[in-house]
């Protein structure tokens, strides 16, 4: 049948076009992956170059924690173990 053959040809053309679009999309994803990987490598290497070591006095940190714990309060309606939203 001529109509059947035309239908099959039309479907094959659609399949070919969609496969080409998927290949192009896949190549774009690979390119994006490369850009992101390079960015992460650059960030990782630059953060280690600029990192400085800081020594903290544990007693001083605890004193500060006690100080702020007495000067702050929970929001109105706060309930333990309930996620804070907003």
C-alpha positions as CSV (number, residue, x, y, z in Angstrom):
1,X,0.0,0.0,0.0
2,X,1.2,3.4,-0.9
3,X,-0.3,5.2,2.1
4,X,1.3,2.6,4.4
5,X,4.7,3.1,2.8
6,X,4.3,6.9,3.1
7,X,3.3,6.6,6.7
8,X,6.4,4.4,7.5
9,X,8.7,6.8,5.7
10,X,7.2,9.7,7.6
11,X,7.7,7.9,10.9
12,X,11.3,7.0,9.9
13,X,12.0,10.7,9.1
14,X,10.6,11.7,12.5
15,X,12.7,9.1,14.2
16,X,15.9,10.3,12.4
17,X,15.1,13.9,13.3
18,X,14.5,13.1,16.9
19,X,17.7,11.0,17.2
20,X,19.7,13.9,15.7
21,X,18.2,16.2,18.2
22,X,19.0,13.8,21.1
23,X,22.6,13.5,19.8
24,X,22.9,17.3,19.7
25,X,21.4,17.5,23.2
26,X,23.8,14.9,24.5
27,X,26.8,16.7,23.0
28,X,25.6,19.9,24.7
29,X,25.4,18.0,28.0
30,X,28.9,16.7,27.6
31,X,30.2,20.2,26.9
32,X,28.4,21.5,30.0
33,X,29.9,18.8,32.1
34,X,33.3,19.7,30.9
35,X,32.7,23.4,31.7
36,X,31.4,22.6,35.1
37,X,34.3,20.2,35.9
38,X,36.8,22.7,34.8
39,X,35.1,25.4,37.0
40,X,35.1,23.0,40.0
41,X,38.8,22.2,39.5
42,X,39.6,25.9,39.3
43,X,37.6,26.7,42.4
44,X,39.2,23.8,44.3
45,X,42.7,24.8,43.4
46,X,42.1,28.5,44.1
47,X,40.4,27.9,47.4
48,X,43.4,25.8,48.7
49,X,45.8,28.5,47.6
50,X,44.0,31.2,49.5
51,X,43.1,29.2,52.5
52,X,44.6,30.2,55.8
53,X,44.9,28.2,59.0
54,X,43.1,29.7,62.0
55,X,43.6,28.6,65.6
56,X,40.6,28.9,67.8
57,X,40.6,28.9,71.6
58,X,37.9,26.5,72.6
59,X,37.1,28.3,75.8
60,X,36.6,31.5,73.9
61,X,34.2,29.8,71.4
62,X,32.2,28.4,74.3
63,X,32.0,31.7,76.1
64,X,30.7,33.3,72.9
65,X,28.2,30.5,72.4
66,X,26.9,31.1,75.9
67,X,26.7,34.8,75.4
68,X,24.6,34.6,72.2
69,X,22.4,31.8,73.6
70,X,21.3,34.2,76.3
71,X,20.6,37.1,73.9
72,X,18.7,35.3,71.2
73,X,15.3,33.7,71.2
74,X,13.4,31.4,68.9
75,X,10.8,32.8,66.5
76,X,7.2,33.0,67.6
77,X,5.5,29.7,67.0
78,X,8.8,27.7,67.0
79,X,8.5,24.0,67.8
80,X,11.3,21.6,68.3
81,X,11.9,19.1,65.5
82,X,9.7,21.1,63.0
83,X,11.5,22.5,59.9
84,X,11.8,26.2,59.8
85,X,10.3,27.5,56.5
86,X,10.6,31.0,55.2
